[in-house]
Amino acid sequence: MKKNELLLLAAVAVFVSSICVIACYSSSYKSSLSVTDDSSQFVTLTDAVPDAILEIRYFGTYNFVGHRIDGYEEPTALLTKRAADSLRAVSDDVMALGYRLKIYDAYRPQQGVDHFVRWAKDIPDTVMKDYFYPDLPKDVLFEREYIMAHSGHTRGSTVDLTLFDMATEKELDMGGTFDWFGPESHPDFCGNPETGEYKGGSSDYGRSITAEQFANRMILRKAMLRHGFKPLSTEWWHFTLEEEPFPDTYFTFPVKQLNGEK
């Protein structure tokens, strides 16, 4: 056998081995996850955090899809008991500063995530593009991980939220809308979230936020981190309980008022 043929066979063998490793890893990862419709460890968020305001975007049509999302049967929010207890402590903190928590989303059933995936594959459907992703072609949403097959929300200890100013009776100005797909939503946009220092600047699309808007984001971030939540590097509104009780479990029950205390 010629040397070139041997090299080709070796390269093919390496490639096949790599594919096998990736496939085995993927299979192992999937098998390590569990799926259940058991809601016994969840509470209705407003029962645990009575001062919270709800604006459940996926129950309505003002969201990046433009329709109510599958699995959202009532305009309520659910969380694991542990996450809700921690969020109550956050609420008490910000109430002392003159703010209330405003909730956009909390637990998200897997069927809701599946709805996002179907929508993202329907490239011509761009009815809400001007409101949530004007700078991006829709076909990059998977590549840039704006849409994924699984979400931390489905594990029940993640919440999307902002602050409501009780003095002005308006949302605190964060310099950008919830679910905006772009760098302007990153916590480090125009500043350093670790130090709270505003640096200014703008995105490639010429967008920016003010020092006050950055500082407002930091008020929310610091309150959440003080009580055991961890941030996401791409969304200023998104936080997950660091010690979440179900890190490998994805839930499927719908979003609706829970019957009685659990």
TAKA-V705862 format. One record per residue. N is the residue number from 0. RES is the residue in one small letter. PHI is phi in radians with two decimals (none if undefined). Layout:
# TAKA-V705862
n->{N & N}
res->{RES & RES}
phi->{PHI & PHI}
This chain:
# TAKA-V705862
n->{0 & 1 & 2 & 3 & 4 & 5 & 6 & 7 & 8 & 9 & 10 & 11 & 12 & 13 & 14 & 15 & 16 & 17 & 18 & 19 & 20 & 21 & 22 & 23 & 24 & 25 & 26 & 27 & 28 & 29 & 30 & 31 & 32 & 33 & 34 & 35 & 36 & 37 & 38 & 39 & 40 & 41 & 42 & 43 & 44 & 45 & 46 & 47 & 48 & 49 & 50 & 51 & 52 & 53 & 54 & 55 & 56 & 57 & 58 & 59 & 60 & 61 & 62 & 63 & 64 & 65 & 66 & 67 & 68 & 69 & 70 & 71 & 72 & 73 & 74 & 75 & 76 & 77 & 78 & 79 & 80 & 81 & 82 & 83 & 84 & 85 & 86 & 87 & 88 & 89 & 90 & 91 & 92 & 93 & 94 & 95 & 96 & 97 & 98 & 99 & 100 & 101 & 102 & 103 & 104 & 105 & 106 & 107 & 108 & 109 & 110 & 111 & 112 & 113 & 114 & 115 & 116 & 117 & 118 & 119 & 120 & 121 & 122 & 123 & 124 & 125 & 126 & 127 & 128 & 129 & 130 & 131 & 132 & 133 & 134 & 135 & 136 & 137 & 138 & 139 & 140 & 141 & 142 & 143 & 144 & 145 & 146 & 147 & 148 & 149 & 150 & 151 & 152 & 153 & 154 & 155 & 156 & 157 & 158 & 159 & 160 & 161 & 162 & 163 & 164 & 165 & 166 & 167 & 168 & 169 & 170 & 171 & 172 & 173 & 174 & 175 & 176 & 177 & 178 & 179 & 180 & 181 & 182 & 183 & 184 & 185 & 186 & 187 & 188 & 189 & 190 & 191 & 192 & 193 & 194 & 195 & 196 & 197 & 198 & 199 & 200 & 201 & 202 & 203 & 204 & 205 & 206 & 207 & 208 & 209 & 210 & 211 & 212 & 213 & 214 & 215 & 216 & 217 & 218 & 219 & 220 & 221 & 222 & 223 & 224 & 225 & 226 & 227 & 228 & 229 & 230 & 231 & 232 & 233 & 234 & 235 & 236 & 237 & 238 & 239 & 240 & 241 & 242 & 243 & 244 & 245 & 246 & 247 & 248 & 249 & 250 & 251 & 252 & 253 & 254 & 255 & 256 & 257 & 258 & 259 & 260 & 261}
res->{m & k & k & n & e & l & l & l & l & a & a & v & a & v & f & v & s & s & i & c & v & i & a & c & y & s & s & s & y & k & s & s & l & s & v & t & d & d & s & s & q & f & v & t & l & t & d & a & v & p & d & a & i & l & e & i & r & y & f & g & t & y & n & f & v & g & h & r & i & d & g & y & e & e & p & t & a & l & l & t & k & r & a & a & d & s & l & r & a & v & s & d & d & v & m & a & l & g & y & r & l & k & i & y & d & a & y & r & p & q & q & g & v & d & h & f & v & r & w & a & k & d & i & p & d & t & v & m & k & d & y & f & y & p & d & l & p & k & d & v & l & f & e & r & e & y & i & m & a & h & s & g & h & t & r & g & s & t & v & d & l & t & l & f & d & m & a & t & e & k & e & l & d & m & g & g & t & f & d & w & f & g & p & e & s & h & p & d & f & c & g & n & p & e & t & g & e & y & k & g & g & s & s & d & y & g & r & s & i & t & a & e & q & f & a & n & r & m & i & l & r & k & a & m & l & r & h & g & f & k & p & l & s & t & e & w & w & h & f & t & l & e & e & e & p & f & p & d & t & y & f & t & f & p & v & k & q & l & n & g & e & k}
phi->{none & -1.28 & -1.01 & -1.09 & -1.17 & -1.11 & -1.11 & -1.12 & -1.10 & -1.13 & -1.12 & -1.10 & -1.08 & -1.10 & -1.09 & -1.08 & -1.09 & -1.10 & -1.07 & -1.11 & -1.10 & -1.09 & -1.11 & -1.13 & -1.11 & -1.08 & -1.11 & -1.12 & -1.10 & -1.11 & -1.23 & -1.42 & -1.62 & -2.08 & -2.18 & -2.66 & -1.89 & -1.38 & -1.79 & -1.15 & -1.77 & -1.95 & -2.30 & -1.24 & -0.96 & -1.28 & -1.24 & -1.47 & -2.22 & -1.13 & -1.47 & -1.23 & -1.79 & -1.87 & -2.39 & -1.37 & -1.10 & -1.44 & -1.43 & -1.77 & -1.97 & -1.50 & -2.67 & -1.18 & -1.48 & 1.62 & -2.45 & -1.10 & -1.58 & -0.95 & 1.64 & -1.71 & -1.56 & -2.48 & -1.42 & -2.25 & -2.34 & -2.15 & -2.54 & -1.10 & -0.99 & -1.12 & -1.15 & -1.13 & -1.08 & -1.19 & -1.19 & -1.08 & -1.14 & -1.09 & -1.04 & -1.07 & -1.08 & -1.30 & -1.05 & -1.16 & -1.65 & 1.70 & -2.17 & -2.14 & -1.40 & -2.06 & -1.76 & -1.68 & -2.82 & -2.40 & -1.02 & -2.22 & -1.14 & -1.01 & -1.14 & -1.20 & -1.10 & -1.07 & -1.09 & -1.01 & -1.11 & -1.06 & -1.09 & -1.13 & -1.36 & -1.53 & -0.99 & -1.16 & -1.40 & -2.20 & -1.06 & -1.86 & -0.98 & -1.08 & -1.62 & -2.23 & -2.60 & -1.15 & -1.62 & -2.13 & -1.27 & -1.11 & -1.30 & -1.81 & -1.15 & -1.24 & -0.98 & -1.63 & 1.11 & -1.31 & -2.14 & -2.42 & -1.28 & -2.31 & -2.35 & -1.05 & -1.01 & -1.26 & -1.48 & 1.64 & -2.15 & -2.07 & -2.42 & -1.89 & -2.76 & -2.48 & -1.99 & -1.94 & -1.46 & -1.22 & -1.29 & -1.60 & 1.03 & -2.41 & -1.08 & -1.14 & -1.29 & -1.72 & 1.34 & 3.10 & -1.49 & -1.03 & 1.22 & -1.30 & -1.56 & 2.97 & -1.10 & -1.12 & -1.52 & -1.20 & -1.03 & -1.63 & -1.21 & 1.19 & -3.06 & -1.92 & -1.20 & -1.27 & -1.83 & 1.40 & -1.44 & -1.46 & -2.04 & 1.37 & 1.71 & -2.66 & -1.41 & -1.11 & -1.73 & 1.40 & -1.67 & -2.63 & -2.27 & -1.47 & -1.05 & -1.15 & -1.14 & -1.12 & -1.09 & -1.11 & -1.06 & -1.22 & -1.04 & -1.12 & -1.04 & -1.12 & -1.13 & -1.19 & -1.15 & -1.06 & -2.02 & 1.57 & -1.66 & -1.98 & -1.50 & -1.92 & -1.27 & -2.03 & -2.47 & -1.18 & -1.64 & -1.85 & -2.46 & -2.14 & -1.06 & -1.04 & -1.75 & -1.12 & -1.30 & -2.27 & -1.19 & -2.14 & -2.09 & -2.01 & -1.75 & -2.15 & -1.18 & -1.29 & -1.47 & -2.82 & -0.98 & -1.37 & -1.55 & 1.40 & -1.28 & -1.97}
